[in-house]
């Protein structure tokens, strides 16, 4: 990979050359919002990257939480990922449908749970199909593996921590939702959700980090942060609608060598769904 691109993002060419290699695992993390009219599990069954296993973001989650796809306990994550045949020492490549959409969340989750060699595939399965690369419809039956977790609690921001960050301004907040949802001009897709953003948050729509499903070069990523008013020398907490696309900002930050970042897992589903949290509208 060239050094102007993220070291955590790999090309479909590279992935295709690795197919079948030992200790190399491909994970389909496709997940969609209802408005997209796509179903990750059905699309996976209809054709996936050969050898890929399906990671259901609503299943490998904390089911005791009322919020969607909350970070699971390390023990539950280890059990479920072990069933997929993945060990913490493997090289793991995660992809999604359109590319740089829901795969970064699972990339972040694997890293948060202790895996070291985790990458996101550029272009997603849509790009893979467009290039006419091989597809598999058989569902793999991986041999069970042991995933030893080394959970990093500092990677995840809780509601109480987020409340403190908003009131003190101790960390910069980067919001990955679209500009219209950030300003409050667009209605939230989830019922009962207030519109707007957390006081002090900066708008960094997740779609700005990629073009045609491919992650932008490092210089472009850096410019997006600078233009939004995020200082890369200071800590950042990322947020979005439900904790998935926030990880795109996390991927961009980590790609730029920014390690002092954390993801607010409850995101707007939690903050905007309560009536005791401050919400502001408009561009600032």
N, C-alpha and C positions, 0 to 999 in steps of 0.2 A: 504494500500500500504506500502511496506517496505521502510525504510528510506534511503536505498542506491539508490533509484530511484527518479526521478523528482516528486515533489508534484503536478505538472501540467499534468502529464500523468497517465491515468487510464487504467485498464485492461478491456478486453472484458467481462470477468467474472463479474466484478463489474457493467459494463454497462447493461449487460443482467438482472442482479438482480434489477436494477433501472427502467426497462422499465414500462411505464404507471404511474410512480409516479408523483404526482402533482408538478408543477413548475420545472420539469426536461425535458430538451429539447435536442434532438439529431440533429446535423446538418451534412449533407453530403456535404463536400467541395471539392469533387473530381474534378480535373482539370488536363489536360494533354498537353504535348508538341506534335506538329504534328507527330514527329518521333515515338511517343509511340503507335500510332494507336489505341487509346482508346478514348471513348466519355463519359465524366462524367454524363451528363444528361440522355443519353440512358441507361447506366448501372444502374443509379439510378431507372429509370422507370422499368427496368427488375428485380430489387430486391434490397431492401435496409434494413437497420436496422429498425425494426418496429417502426413507429412513427417519423422517421427521415424526416426532410424537406431538400430540395435541395437549397444550397447557390451557386448561379452562380457568380463566381468571376469576370466575364466579364460584368455582368449586374449590380451588386451592386458595382459600380465604378463611377469615375468622367468621364462622357462622353465628357466633354469639353476638356479633355486632349488628345493630339495625341498619348500618350503612353498607353500601355496595362494595364488594371486593376489597375488604379491609385486609391489611397485612396479617397473614396467619401466624400462629405460634411456630417457633422454630421446629418443635417436635412434629407438628402436623405437616409442615412444609417438607421436612426430611422424609416422612413416611410416604407422602404423595409423589414426591419427585423420585424417591427410590423405586416406586412402582413403575415409573417411566424409564427406569434403567439408567438414571443419571447420578453420577457421583460428583462430589465437590471438587475433585481433582481433574475432571474431564475438561476438554475444550468444548464450550457450549455456544452455539450460534442461535440467536432468536430472530424470528421474522414474523411479520404480520401481513395483512392484505395489501394495502396501498403502499406500504413502506414508511418507516419513521412515524408510526401512529401509536400502536399499542405495544409493540415489541420493546421499546425502551423501559416500560414499566416492569416487564419480566426480567430484562437485563439488570435493572436496578434491584429487583427483588432477589435474584440469584446472588448478586454481589453483597447485598445487605445480609444475606444468610451465610456468607462465607466463601462462595465460589470465587476463584481468582481469574480464570480465563474465560470471560464471558463477552460476547460480541453481538452486534446487531447487523443483520444482513440488509444492505442497501437495496432499495427497489421493491421489497416485499414479494409476495407470491404473484401479484399482478405483473410486476416487471419480469419475473421468472417465466411466467406463461407467455408474455409478450415476446420474449427472446426465444421461445420455442424450446426451452430446456426440458429435461425429462421429468415426468410426473409419475407418482405412484398412487394407486387407489387402494391397494392392500393395506390393512391396518397392521402396523408392526406389533410384534409381541416381544418386547424387550425383556432380557433377563433382569431380574430385580437387582438393584445396586444399593450401596449404602452411601447416603449423603450425610457427612459429618458437618453439622452446622456450627458456625462461629458467628452468631448474630451480633450485628452492630446496632445497638439501641440508639446511637446518636444520629443514625441515618433517617430516623422517623420522628416527626414532630407531632405531639399529641394536641388535643384541643386546649388543654390548660396552658401548655407551653405557647401555643399560638395566641391565646388571649394575652399572655404576657408580652409577647413580641409586638403585637399590635399596639398595646398600651404604652410600651416603653420605646418602641422603635429600635430595639436592640439588634434586629436583623432586617435586611432588605427583603421585601416580599415580591416574588416574580409570579405573576398570574398568567397561566397558559390558555385561559379561555379566549374566545374570539372577542374582538374589540367591542362589538355591540353588547355582549353580555357583561363585559367589564364596565362599560359606561352606564348600563342599566336600560339602554334603549331597546334591547332585545329581551323578550320574555325567556326565563329559564326553562329548559326542556323538562325539568322535573316539577311536578305539581307542588304547590305550596311553598315554593322557594322564592325568597325575596330577590330582587334584581339589584345589581351594583357590585361593589367590591369592598375589600377590607381597607380601612383608612391607611394611607401610606403605601399601598401596593402599586407596583409598576406593571403595565400591560405588555406582555410578551407572547402574543398568540402562537400556539404550538406550530401552526402551519408555516410560520416564517422561517423555520430552521431547515426546511427541505424544499427541493424542487423536483417535481415528477417522482416523488417517493425516494429521492436520494438526498442524503445529508449534505449540507453545504460545507464549503471549505472553512478552515479555522478562522481565516481573516474575516469572512462574512459573519460567522457566529459572533466573533468579538464585536463587530460593528453593531449587531443587533442589540447587544447588551449596552454598549456605549450610548446608542441612540435612545434607548429606553430609560436611561438614567441609572442603570445598575453599575455600581463600582465593583470591579472584579477583585479588588484587594480586600473586600469586606465580606462578612458572612451573608449567605442568601438562603431563604427558605422558599421552596417552590410549591405552587398550589394550582388547582384547575377545577374542573367540575366534580370529579369523584376520585381523584388521586391517580389517574392513568396518564393523561397527557402531560401532567406536571413533570413526569420523568423524562420527557423530551428536553425540557430546560435543564434538568439534572444531567442528562447525557451531554448537552452542549457545554455546561459548566465544567464537568469532569474532563471533557475533551480538551478544554483550554487550560487544564492544570489547576482548576479551582476545586479544592477538596473540602472547603469549609461550607458545605451546603447540606441541606436536609430537606425532606419532602413532607409536607403536611398531608397526612394520609386521609383525614376526613374531608379536606378541601371544601368546596362550596356546598356539597351535599350536606355537610355538617354545619358550617358557618352560616350559610344562607337559609338553612332549614330551621334555625333557632330564632327565638324572638328576643333574646337577651344579648345579642352581639351587635357591635356597631357596623353599619353598612353605609357607604357613601356612593353617590352616583356622579356621572360626569367623567371627564378625562383624567382628573388628578385625584 
